Amino acid sequence: LAQTLWLQNLTLIISACTTCAYYIEQKKQSVLVHCSDGWDRTAQVCALTQVLMDGYYRTIEGIIVLIEKEWLSFGFKFKDRYGMCEKLQEKSPIFIQWLDCLHQVVIQFEHCFEFNTRFLFDIWVWSHSMWFGNFQGNSNKERHQNQCAEKTISLWAMVEANKHRYVNPNYVKPSDKPPSSASASLLSSSFPRTNPAASTHVLMPISDWKIFKLWDVYLQHSDVFWASRGPWSATQISGTERRVSSASNKSTVGNNVMWVPDEW
């Protein structure tokens, strides 16, 4: 783990996001974010900064809208980054890294998020499975050309069907009241707030990798397991089969998408 510098890279991303949030919120300045190509670090920093600044994106509905906007609509190359093409040199855990950054923030501010870390884990697994059309290809254009919407279902349909599993019981909806000392305790020392009441809904997480927690999902994932299954295009949710119309689907398992039970 130390040799990969994974936690240190999380620090750099979260630190960049807190910097953006600080200048926008406290300094009232505009921030331009752009990496070499505009679809890797740009998506990571812009998406997480919005989570820090806007309570809407800390809800289940909001985070779905954010992923659709910053990752899917803006053309993040899921096919290339997930290694689902011949250009293996393009493979990179950019989206997983962002989910881990979000996971670290959720741990620090658990009461601020409507969803739990299981929600983030399932997004990672199902987006990587290539079973769901909205995460296939490198752009909306490719997904449209491949008729992904007609041949597969959306990952968000699976989320909606299992929403009860993702609700955080400790979630406290934002209010207009100034934050309590407890809720304001986990602020980055690099950016002290001169007026906490003016930044009630803005999170400033600590970005020191030494306090980060290794996401236990890394010990549960098996590329061999997922590669041996899918892509499927129907679903069996909570014991109830839901048929998906896909007459042109050529999947080896017919017109069924399978919901993998937790114990698998």
C-alpha positions as CSV (number, residue, x, y, z in Angstrom):
1,L,0.0,0.0,0.0
2,A,2.8,2.4,0.9
3,Q,4.5,1.8,-2.5
4,T,1.4,2.7,-4.4
5,L,1.1,6.1,-2.8
6,W,-2.7,5.6,-3.0
7,L,-3.5,7.4,0.2
8,Q,-1.1,10.2,-0.6
9,N,-2.9,10.7,-4.0
10,L,-6.2,10.9,-2.2
11,T,-4.7,13.7,-0.1
12,L,-3.7,15.7,-3.2
13,I,-7.2,15.4,-4.6
14,I,-9.1,16.2,-1.4
15,S,-6.7,19.1,-0.7
16,A,-7.3,20.5,-4.2
17,C,-11.1,20.3,-3.6
18,T,-10.9,22.1,-0.2
19,T,-8.8,24.8,-1.8
20,C,-11.4,25.3,-4.5
21,A,-14.2,25.4,-2.0
22,Y,-12.3,27.8,0.2
23,Y,-11.6,30.3,-2.6
24,I,-15.2,30.1,-3.9
25,E,-16.9,30.3,-0.5
26,Q,-14.6,32.5,1.5
27,K,-12.8,34.6,-1.1
28,K,-15.8,34.8,-3.5
29,Q,-13.5,34.1,-6.4
30,S,-14.0,32.0,-9.5
31,V,-11.9,28.9,-9.9
32,L,-10.8,27.3,-13.2
33,V,-10.1,23.6,-13.0
34,H,-8.4,21.8,-16.0
35,C,-6.0,18.9,-16.3
36,S,-4.1,17.9,-19.4
37,D,-7.1,16.4,-21.2
38,G,-10.0,17.6,-19.1
39,W,-11.7,14.3,-18.2
40,D,-9.7,12.8,-15.3
41,R,-8.5,15.2,-12.6
42,T,-10.9,17.8,-13.8
43,A,-13.9,15.5,-13.1
44,Q,-12.5,14.4,-9.8
45,V,-11.9,17.9,-8.5
46,C,-15.0,19.5,-9.9
47,A,-17.3,16.7,-8.7
48,L,-15.9,16.5,-5.2
49,T,-15.8,20.2,-4.7
50,Q,-19.5,20.4,-5.5
51,V,-20.1,17.7,-2.9
52,L,-18.3,19.8,-0.3
53,M,-20.2,23.0,-1.2
54,D,-23.7,21.9,-1.9
55,G,-25.8,19.7,0.4
56,Y,-28.0,18.6,-2.5
57,Y,-25.1,16.6,-3.9
58,R,-24.8,14.8,-0.5
59,T,-28.2,13.2,-1.0
60,I,-28.8,10.0,-3.0
61,E,-30.6,11.9,-5.7
62,G,-28.0,14.6,-5.8
63,I,-25.0,12.3,-6.1
64,I,-26.7,10.5,-9.0
65,V,-27.3,13.8,-10.8
66,L,-23.7,14.8,-10.1
67,I,-22.2,11.6,-11.6
68,E,-24.5,11.9,-14.6
69,K,-23.4,15.5,-15.1
70,E,-19.7,15.5,-14.3
71,W,-18.7,12.0,-15.4
72,L,-21.2,10.6,-17.9
73,S,-22.4,13.7,-19.8
74,F,-18.9,15.3,-19.9
75,G,-17.4,12.2,-21.5
76,F,-15.3,10.4,-19.0
77,K,-13.8,7.5,-20.8
78,F,-15.2,4.6,-18.7
79,K,-14.4,2.0,-21.4
80,D,-10.8,3.0,-21.6
81,R,-10.2,3.7,-17.9
82,Y,-11.8,0.4,-16.9
83,G,-9.6,-1.5,-19.4
84,M,-12.5,-2.7,-21.6
85,C,-10.6,-1.9,-24.8
86,E,-7.4,-2.8,-26.6
87,K,-5.5,0.2,-25.3
88,L,-4.6,-1.2,-21.9
89,Q,-2.2,1.8,-21.3
90,E,-5.4,3.9,-20.9
91,K,-6.5,1.8,-17.9
92,S,-6.6,3.9,-14.7
93,P,-8.6,3.8,-11.5
94,I,-9.7,7.5,-11.8
95,F,-13.4,6.9,-11.0
96,I,-12.6,4.5,-8.2
97,Q,-10.1,7.0,-6.8
98,W,-12.8,9.6,-6.7
99,L,-15.2,7.3,-4.9
100,D,-12.6,6.6,-2.3
101,C,-12.1,10.4,-1.8
102,L,-15.8,10.7,-1.3
103,H,-15.7,7.7,1.0
104,Q,-13.0,9.5,3.2
105,V,-15.2,12.6,3.3
106,V,-18.3,10.6,4.3
107,I,-16.4,9.1,7.2
108,Q,-15.4,12.5,8.5
109,F,-18.9,14.0,8.0
110,E,-21.2,11.0,8.3
111,H,-24.2,13.1,9.5
112,C,-24.0,15.3,6.4
113,F,-24.7,12.5,3.9
114,E,-28.0,10.8,3.1
115,F,-26.2,7.8,1.7
116,N,-23.8,5.3,3.4
117,T,-20.5,3.8,2.2
118,R,-22.3,0.7,0.9
119,F,-23.9,2.9,-1.7
120,L,-20.4,4.0,-2.9
121,F,-19.2,0.4,-3.0
122,D,-22.2,-0.7,-5.1
123,I,-21.7,2.1,-7.6
124,W,-18.1,1.0,-8.0
125,V,-18.9,-2.7,-8.5
126,W,-21.9,-2.2,-10.8
127,S,-20.2,0.5,-12.9
128,H,-17.2,-1.7,-13.4
129,S,-19.3,-4.8,-14.3
130,M,-20.3,-3.3,-17.7
131,W,-23.8,-4.7,-17.1
132,F,-25.5,-1.3,-17.2
133,G,-25.7,0.7,-20.3
134,N,-25.2,4.2,-18.8
135,F,-21.6,3.2,-17.8
136,Q,-20.6,1.6,-21.1
137,G,-18.5,3.3,-23.7
138,N,-16.5,6.5,-23.5
139,S,-19.2,9.0,-24.2
140,N,-23.0,9.5,-24.6
141,K,-22.4,9.4,-28.3
142,E,-21.0,5.9,-28.1
143,R,-23.8,4.8,-25.8
144,H,-26.4,6.2,-28.2
145,Q,-24.8,4.5,-31.2
146,N,-24.7,1.2,-29.4
147,Q,-28.3,1.5,-28.3
148,C,-27.3,1.0,-24.7
149,A,-30.5,2.5,-23.4
150,E,-32.6,0.0,-25.4
151,K,-30.4,-3.1,-24.8
152,T,-29.6,-2.7,-21.1
153,I,-31.0,-1.0,-18.0
154,S,-29.6,1.9,-16.1
155,L,-27.5,1.4,-12.9
156,W,-29.8,4.0,-11.2
157,A,-32.8,1.7,-11.6
158,M,-30.9,-0.9,-9.5
159,V,-30.1,1.8,-7.0
160,E,-33.8,2.9,-6.8
161,A,-34.9,-0.7,-6.3
162,N,-32.5,-1.1,-3.4
163,K,-32.6,2.4,-2.0
164,H,-33.4,1.2,1.5
165,R,-30.0,-0.4,1.7
166,Y,-28.2,2.9,1.1
167,V,-29.9,5.3,3.5
168,N,-27.7,6.6,6.3
169,P,-29.7,6.5,9.6
170,N,-27.4,9.3,11.0
171,Y,-28.1,11.7,8.3
172,V,-29.2,15.2,9.4
173,K,-30.7,17.5,6.8
174,P,-29.0,20.9,6.4
175,S,-30.6,23.8,8.1
176,D,-30.0,27.6,8.1
177,K,-28.7,27.5,11.6
178,P,-25.0,28.0,12.4
179,P,-23.1,24.7,12.8
180,S,-22.6,23.3,16.3
181,S,-19.1,22.9,17.7
182,A,-19.3,19.2,17.0
183,S,-20.3,19.6,13.4
184,A,-17.6,22.2,12.8
185,S,-14.8,20.3,14.5
186,L,-13.5,18.5,11.4
187,L,-12.3,21.5,9.5
188,S,-9.0,21.7,7.7
189,S,-6.5,23.7,9.8
190,S,-5.2,25.2,6.5
191,F,-8.4,27.1,5.8
192,P,-9.9,28.4,9.1
193,R,-13.4,29.9,8.7
194,T,-13.7,33.5,9.9
195,N,-17.4,33.2,9.9
196,P,-18.7,29.6,10.3
197,A,-22.3,30.7,10.2
198,A,-21.8,31.9,6.6
199,S,-20.5,28.5,5.5
200,T,-23.0,26.3,7.2
201,H,-23.4,23.9,4.3
202,V,-19.7,23.8,3.2
203,L,-17.5,20.9,4.3
204,M,-13.8,21.3,4.8
205,P,-12.4,17.8,5.4
206,I,-9.0,17.1,6.8
207,S,-6.8,16.0,3.9
208,D,-4.0,14.3,5.9
209,W,-3.5,10.8,4.5
210,K,-2.4,9.6,8.0
211,I,-5.9,9.8,9.2
212,F,-7.5,8.2,6.2
213,K,-9.0,4.7,6.5
214,L,-8.2,2.0,3.9
215,W,-11.5,1.2,2.2
216,D,-12.3,-2.4,3.1
217,V,-13.9,-2.9,-0.4
218,Y,-10.4,-3.4,-1.8
219,L,-10.2,-6.7,0.1
220,Q,-13.6,-7.8,-1.3
221,H,-13.2,-7.2,-5.0
222,S,-12.3,-10.0,-7.4
223,D,-11.6,-9.2,-11.1
224,V,-11.7,-12.9,-11.9
225,F,-15.2,-13.2,-10.3
226,W,-16.7,-10.3,-12.2
227,A,-15.0,-11.2,-15.5
228,S,-16.6,-14.6,-15.4
229,R,-20.1,-13.1,-15.3
230,G,-21.9,-10.5,-17.4
231,P,-22.7,-8.5,-19.2
232,W,-26.3,-9.3,-18.3
233,S,-29.4,-7.3,-19.1
234,A,-32.1,-8.2,-16.7
235,T,-32.6,-8.0,-13.0
236,Q,-33.6,-10.2,-10.1
237,I,-34.1,-7.8,-7.2
238,S,-35.2,-8.9,-3.8
239,G,-36.3,-12.3,-5.2
240,T,-38.6,-10.7,-7.8
241,E,-37.6,-11.0,-11.4
242,R,-38.0,-7.9,-13.5
243,R,-38.0,-8.5,-17.2
244,V,-36.4,-6.0,-19.5
245,S,-37.5,-5.7,-23.1
246,S,-34.4,-6.3,-25.2
247,A,-35.2,-8.3,-28.2
248,S,-31.9,-7.4,-29.9
249,N,-29.9,-8.4,-26.9
250,K,-27.3,-11.1,-27.7
251,S,-26.3,-11.9,-24.1
252,T,-25.6,-15.5,-23.5
253,V,-28.1,-15.5,-20.6
254,G,-31.0,-14.3,-22.6
255,N,-33.1,-11.3,-21.5
256,N,-32.3,-11.5,-17.8
257,V,-30.1,-9.3,-15.8
258,M,-29.1,-11.0,-12.6
259,W,-28.9,-9.4,-9.2
260,V,-25.9,-11.0,-7.4
261,P,-26.8,-11.7,-3.7
262,D,-24.5,-10.3,-1.0
263,E,-23.2,-13.8,0.0
264,W,-21.8,-14.4,-3.5
